[in-house]
Amino acid sequence: MKFSEKLQQLLSKQGLTGYAVSKGTGLPKSTISRILNGEASNPRSSTLAEIAAFLGITTIELTNGTDLQESYSRKLGKIKKGLRVPLLDSPTEAAYFSAVEGDVPVGSDFLPPIPFSNDNNNELIAIPMNSEALSPRIKIGDIVYFDTHITEPESEFKAKNGDVVIAFPDNTGCAVIREFYKDDLGKAWLRATNPSWPGDKAVPCNPSKDLAGIAVSFAAKL
């Protein structure tokens, strides 16, 4: 079965539409539409994880019995045996940790082995979301996995529009988790996508200096 067909069946069973998935996950409507139409035949693992979390199932359950089952299982097989990810308390702690060689800070907990592929041997950390800035895409308490192996000027090319990042806006010394995007003039911004967010909806960003991590996957609350 094609993945697009199974997703349509799952949505129909729960009385949902593609628009509801887009609104509930924060994924672009065009992305969901292309998946449902079969145009996006190999969605990102992070996209599958967000859709699965929204539907209340695992990514494996989402892909089982479809043309994505084999490729997704193969990705899972590449995970390093026993690889565990440090769970840090805040974006600021994570950002400082990503810039320093050495042991994980004392008192940090560890999550079970990561539930997705780490083909590139990225330096991963996990952080519980501590604000509603990106709700409903990421809610308070949701676990966000970040790749912190970004260095100048590589980080500027890694971050793409729509990526969730850890960053220090305006050299404040306080890290935040926001959505990254560039406007038509090429200026980079950190955006709070929650329409009800009381703070700044967007602040300027220097990608080569401000970014400390780029999200690679999301998971439900522990």
Order of alpha helices (4+ residues) and beta strands (2+ residues): alpha-alpha-alpha-alpha-alpha-alpha-beta-alpha-beta-beta-beta-alpha-beta-beta-beta-beta-alpha-beta
